Amino acid sequence: MKDENTTEHSHPLPGGLIPVDQWKQPEMSVQRTLKDAVRHLTAQLRAGISPDEEPFQSLDDLPSLTDKQIQHIAPHPDSTALAGALLDSLQELRQSETLRREVAVVVAPPFSGVREALVRLPGLGAVSADAESWDLIAPPDNLLMNREEARRWWDEQDLTGPWVIPELADFWLRHTSGFALISELLGRIASGQAGQGLVGCSSWCWQFWDSYLPDAHLGPVTPAPLDAERLGQWLEYLAASRDGRAITARMTDDGLYVLPVENPQDAEKRKHSGFLRDLATASRGIPGVALAIWQRSLRARPEDEMEEDTGTQARGPGGRNCWVVPLDQLSLPAMPQSSDRSIGFILHALLIHDGLDEERIALVTGVGKPELQLALSRLTRADVVYEGEASGRWHVTPLGYPMVRRHLQSWGYPVDGF
């Protein structure tokens, strides 16, 4: 399954999978220890200042990237590649006996890409001859069942393996009749009544069920958080994923380098910005959140856009150049000012269910239709939520997610551990 050309520095899953209790949020740059600060300063002094870096003319007014440029410089990751990387990492955990259960539970924060990757597992056989054949278990249309109905439904599913559930949150509703399906499944997994399987689960859904069934002890794993180093490697991997062209990114305000992370072997040392460390912290190490902020921060000179339009990328392995606006200059979503408590109910419901349509939002929150539509409209205008065109399900936006999590925590809602 592994690509022989894949290296530690070019990988769809930097850091692999780790036990949930080993996850740590990337540190803020202001928390850098004195020792690290001295080492950082020494490295910058040794790097020196090249003639083309001083004086540096601010480029803060450069235009944002076009959609076409973003597709080349900061595209969304390939879910099929991530699916293969997840299986490889799970195999390594089994070989090291870190993972011993027949059913692996992969818990991940929103926007980690795990759901989208696990959906691809049944199709991996078309791209890899040695891939196993996975059966996808989809939820029933009606999630409101009693315990006996849930037991009969699971008896009808083939859990002999290999089987996969891309997102556990699709199998329940926070309603008096909406718990039975997940309760029955987790009971079967905990008692060893299911064959080889793989369950993806949103960290918010997992927070609820881990509290609801604390004795299940399913040993979940999670993608390692993207700290500054891993984030830089991942962004370079994405930039080169379309046509193999590398990326050079520098700050608009002082010209310090963001990417590439490593200094070229045949060039003098470069001065690097602390942007990646701050981005890792702002995004909580979550890939989709980091990518959304990264896309918002990128800028390009007009001549760079002309280069793309004229097909200069066909020249071969030459790299692309772009510029990065400091995080404190970005306009990111803010929570609408309101005394309406229903906003908290709605946002929390969207996160613990990994998205809901309007009817089910009303069902689990008790918010009336007129009030619900008004709240969703306000949150949409603030770029805090969006409605999926195909699914009709409402979700929190990746740009708005860190702010939403902070607000829910300050309002007293239980939040995930990520």
C-alpha positions in Angstrom: 0.0 0.0 0.0 2.8 2.4 0.8 4.3 4.5 -2.0 8.0 3.8 -2.2 8.6 7.4 -3.2 6.7 8.8 -0.1 9.1 10.3 2.4 8.6 11.6 5.9 8.7 15.1 4.4 6.1 14.4 1.7 3.1 12.7 3.2 -0.6 13.1 3.4 -0.6 12.2 7.1 2.4 13.8 8.8 3.0 12.2 12.2 0.7 9.3 11.4 -1.9 8.1 14.0 -1.3 8.3 17.7 -3.3 7.3 20.8 -5.9 10.0 21.7 -4.3 10.6 25.1 -1.0 11.6 23.4 -2.5 14.4 21.4 -1.2 17.9 22.4 -2.3 21.3 21.0 0.6 23.1 19.2 2.2 25.6 21.5 1.9 29.4 21.0 5.0 31.2 19.9 4.8 33.5 23.0 5.3 30.4 25.2 8.6 29.6 23.6 11.1 28.9 26.4 14.1 31.2 26.9 16.4 28.5 25.7 14.4 28.1 22.5 14.3 31.9 22.1 18.1 32.1 22.3 18.5 29.3 19.9 16.1 30.9 17.5 17.8 34.3 17.7 21.2 32.7 17.2 20.0 30.9 14.1 18.6 34.1 12.7 21.9 35.9 13.3 23.9 33.2 11.7 21.6 33.3 8.7 22.6 36.8 8.0 20.8 39.3 5.8 21.1 38.9 2.0 21.3 42.0 -0.2 17.9 41.4 -1.7 16.2 41.3 1.8 17.3 44.7 3.1 15.7 47.1 2.8 12.4 45.2 2.2 9.4 47.0 0.7 6.1 46.0 2.3 3.8 44.1 0.0 0.7 44.2 2.2 -1.5 45.5 -0.6 -1.0 42.6 -2.9 -4.2 41.0 -4.3 -5.5 37.7 -3.0 -5.0 34.6 -5.0 -7.5 33.6 -7.7 -9.3 30.3 -7.4 -7.1 28.9 -10.1 -3.9 29.9 -8.2 -5.3 28.4 -5.0 -5.9 25.1 -6.9 -2.2 24.9 -7.7 -0.6 26.4 -4.6 -3.0 25.4 -1.8 -5.3 22.7 -3.1 -7.5 20.5 -1.0 -5.8 17.2 -0.1 -6.4 13.9 -2.0 -8.8 11.9 0.1 -7.8 8.6 -1.5 -4.1 9.2 -0.7 -5.1 10.0 2.9 -7.2 6.8 3.0 -4.1 4.8 2.1 -2.0 6.6 4.6 -4.5 5.9 7.4 -4.4 2.2 6.6 -0.6 2.2 6.6 -0.5 4.0 9.9 -3.1 1.6 11.4 -1.0 -1.4 10.2 2.1 0.1 11.9 0.1 0.5 15.2 -1.0 -3.1 15.0 2.5 -4.3 14.4 3.8 -2.4 17.4 0.8 -3.7 19.4 -0.3 -0.2 20.2 -3.6 -1.1 18.6 -4.9 -4.6 19.6 -8.6 -4.5 19.0 -10.2 -5.9 15.8 -12.2 -2.7 15.4 -10.1 0.5 15.2 -11.7 3.8 16.2 -10.2 6.9 14.6 -11.3 10.0 16.5 -10.5 13.3 14.7 -11.3 17.0 15.1 -13.6 18.5 12.5 -11.9 19.3 9.1 -9.3 16.6 9.6 -10.4 14.9 6.4 -10.9 11.5 8.0 -14.6 11.1 7.0 -13.8 11.9 3.4 -10.9 9.5 3.4 -12.8 6.6 5.0 -15.6 7.0 2.4 -12.9 6.1 -0.2 -11.9 2.8 1.4 -14.4 0.6 -0.6 -12.9 2.0 -3.8 -9.2 1.5 -3.0 -9.2 -1.8 -4.8 -9.5 0.1 -8.1 -6.2 1.9 -7.5 -4.2 -0.8 -5.5 -4.2 -4.4 -6.4 -3.3 -5.5 -2.8 -6.0 -3.4 -1.1 -8.6 -5.2 1.0 -12.3 -5.1 0.0 -14.1 -2.9 2.5 -17.8 -2.8 3.1 -19.2 0.6 3.9 -21.9 0.6 6.6 -24.4 3.5 5.9 -26.9 4.7 8.5 -30.6 4.0 8.2 -32.9 6.9 7.2 -34.7 6.7 10.5 -32.3 7.1 13.5 -35.1 7.0 16.1 -35.2 3.5 17.4 -35.7 1.6 20.6 -33.1 -0.9 21.8 -34.7 -4.0 20.2 -35.1 -2.2 16.9 -31.5 -1.2 17.0 -30.4 -4.7 17.8 -32.3 -6.1 14.8 -30.9 -3.5 12.5 -27.3 -4.3 13.4 -28.0 -8.0 13.1 -28.8 -7.3 9.5 -25.4 -5.6 8.8 -22.4 -7.6 7.8 -19.8 -6.9 10.5 -17.6 -9.9 9.9 -15.2 -7.5 8.1 -13.5 -5.7 6.8 -16.1 -3.0 7.3 -16.0 0.8 7.7 -18.2 3.5 9.1 -16.8 6.8 7.9 -18.5 8.9 10.6 -20.2 7.6 13.8 -22.0 10.9 14.3 -24.3 9.9 11.4 -25.8 7.1 13.5 -27.5 9.1 16.3 -29.5 12.1 17.3 -29.4 13.9 20.7 -33.0 12.9 21.3 -34.6 10.5 23.8 -35.1 7.9 21.0 -31.8 8.7 19.1 -29.2 6.8 21.2 -30.0 3.2 20.6 -28.0 2.6 17.4 -24.6 3.8 18.7 -25.2 2.2 22.1 -25.7 -1.2 20.5 -22.8 -0.8 18.1 -20.3 0.3 20.8 -21.5 -2.5 23.0 -20.8 -5.1 20.3 -17.3 -3.6 19.6 -16.4 -3.5 23.3 -17.4 -7.2 23.8 -15.6 -8.4 20.7 -18.7 -9.3 18.7 -17.6 -7.5 15.5 -15.0 -8.5 13.0 -12.2 -6.4 11.5 -13.6 -2.9 11.2 -12.8 0.8 11.1 -14.9 3.5 12.7 -14.3 7.2 12.1 -15.7 9.6 14.7 -15.8 13.4 15.1 -14.1 14.5 18.3 -17.2 16.3 19.4 -19.4 13.2 18.9 -16.7 11.2 20.7 -16.6 13.6 23.7 -20.3 12.9 24.2 -20.2 9.1 23.8 -17.0 8.7 25.8 -18.7 10.5 28.7 -22.0 8.5 28.1 -20.2 5.1 28.0 -17.0 5.6 30.0 -16.3 1.9 30.5 -16.2 1.0 26.8 -12.4 1.4 26.6 -12.1 1.3 22.8 -8.6 2.6 22.6 -9.2 5.3 20.0 -6.4 6.8 17.9 -6.2 10.2 16.2 -4.1 11.9 13.6 -1.1 13.7 15.1 -1.6 17.4 15.4 0.1 19.6 12.8 2.7 21.5 14.7 4.8 24.1 12.8 7.2 21.5 11.3 4.5 19.1 10.2 2.3 21.9 8.9 5.1 23.2 6.8 5.8 19.7 5.3 2.1 19.2 4.7 1.6 22.6 2.9 4.7 21.8 0.7 3.2 18.4 0.0 -0.1 19.9 -1.1 1.6 22.6 -3.3 3.5 19.9 -5.1 0.7 17.4 -5.4 -0.7 18.6 -8.7 2.4 19.0 -10.9 5.4 18.5 -8.7 6.3 22.2 -8.6 7.7 23.4 -5.3 6.5 26.6 -3.5 8.4 29.5 -2.1 6.3 31.7 0.3 7.5 34.8 2.0 5.8 37.3 4.4 4.5 40.5 2.8 5.6 42.7 5.7 9.2 41.8 6.2 10.1 39.3 3.5 11.0 36.5 5.9 10.5 33.0 4.5 7.6 30.7 5.4 8.2 27.9 2.8 10.2 25.9 2.0 10.8 24.8 5.6 14.3 23.5 4.9 17.0 25.7 3.4 18.1 24.7 -0.1 21.4 22.8 0.0 23.0 25.0 -2.7 21.9 28.3 -1.2 22.8 30.5 1.8 20.7 30.2 4.9 17.4 32.0 4.9 15.7 33.9 7.7 12.4 32.2 8.5 9.2 33.7 9.9 7.3 32.3 12.9 4.1 32.3 10.8 3.8 28.5 10.7 4.0 28.2 14.4 1.3 30.8 14.9 -0.8 29.2 12.2 -0.5 25.8 13.9 -1.7 27.3 17.1 -4.5 29.3 15.5 -5.8 26.2 13.7 -5.3 24.0 16.8 -3.2 21.7 14.5 -6.2 20.7 12.4 -5.4 20.3 8.7 -8.6 21.7 7.2 -8.7 24.7 9.5 -5.0 25.5 8.8 -5.5 25.1 5.1 -8.5 27.5 5.1 -6.5 30.2 7.0 -3.5 29.6 4.8 -5.6 30.1 1.6 -7.0 33.3 3.1 -3.5 34.6 3.9 -1.9 34.0 0.5 -1.2 36.9 -1.9 0.4 37.1 -5.4 1.9 39.7 -7.6 0.0 40.4 -10.9 2.9 39.0 -12.9 2.6 35.7 -11.0 -1.1 35.4 -12.1 -0.1 36.1 -15.7 2.5 33.3 -15.4 -0.3 30.8 -14.5 -2.6 32.1 -17.2 0.1 31.8 -19.9 0.9 28.2 -18.9 4.4 28.9 -17.7 4.0 26.0 -15.3 4.5 23.7 -18.3 8.2 24.7 -18.2 8.9 21.8 -15.8 10.1 21.6 -12.3 10.4 25.3 -11.6 8.8 26.5 -8.4 5.9 29.0 -7.7 6.2 32.1 -5.6 3.6 33.6 -3.3 3.3 36.0 -0.4 1.7 35.6 3.0 -0.1 38.2 5.0 0.5 38.1 8.8 -2.3 36.5 10.8 -3.2 39.7 12.7 -4.0 41.4 9.4 -6.5 38.7 8.3 -10.3 39.2 8.5 -11.7 36.1 10.1 -15.3 35.3 11.1 -16.6 36.8 14.3 -19.7 35.7 16.3 -22.7 37.8 15.7 -23.7 39.9 18.7 -26.9 38.5 20.0 -28.7 37.7 23.3 -30.3 34.7 21.6 -29.3 31.6 23.5 -30.4 29.4 20.6 -27.2 30.2 18.7 -25.2 28.1 21.2 -27.7 25.2 21.0 -27.5 25.2 17.2 -23.7 25.4 16.9 -23.2 22.7 19.5 -25.7 20.5 17.8 -23.9 20.9 14.4 -20.6 19.9 15.9 -21.7 16.8 17.9 -23.6 15.5 14.9 -21.0 16.6 12.3 -23.7 18.5 10.5 -27.5 18.3 10.4 -30.3 19.4 8.1 -32.7 22.0 9.2 -35.4 19.5 10.3 -33.0 17.6 12.5 -31.5 20.8 14.0 -35.0 21.7 15.2 -35.5 18.1 16.5 -32.4 18.0 18.7 -32.4 21.7 19.8 -36.1 22.4 20.2 -35.7 25.7 18.4 -38.8 26.7 16.4 -38.6 27.0 12.6 -38.8 30.8 12.4 -36.2 31.3 15.1 -34.0 28.6 13.6 -34.1 30.1 10.1 -33.3 33.6 11.4 -30.3 32.3 13.4 -28.9 30.3 10.5 -29.3 33.3 8.3 -27.3 35.5 10.7 -24.6 32.8 11.1 -24.4 32.4 7.4 -23.9 36.1 6.8 -21.1 36.1 9.4 -19.4 33.1 7.6 -19.8 31.0 10.7 -22.0 28.2 9.1 -22.8 27.1 5.6 -25.3 24.7 4.0 -24.0 21.9 1.8 -25.4 22.2 -1.7 -25.9 18.5 -2.3 -26.7 17.2 1.2 -28.7 20.2 2.6 -26.8 19.7 5.9 -25.6 22.7 7.9 -22.0 22.8 9.1 -19.7 25.1 10.9 -17.1 26.7 8.5 -13.4 25.8 8.9 -12.5 29.5 9.2 -15.1 30.0 11.9 -14.4 26.8 13.8 -11.7 28.1 16.3 -13.9 31.1 17.2 -17.0 28.9 17.6 -15.1 26.5 19.9 -13.9 29.3 22.1 -17.4 30.8 22.4 -19.1 27.4 23.2 -16.5 26.8 25.9 -17.0 30.3 27.4 -20.8 29.7 27.3 -20.4 26.5 29.4 -20.9 23.9 26.7 -18.9 20.7 26.9 -16.2 20.8 24.2 -14.0 18.2 22.6 -10.5 17.4 23.8 -8.8 18.8 20.7 
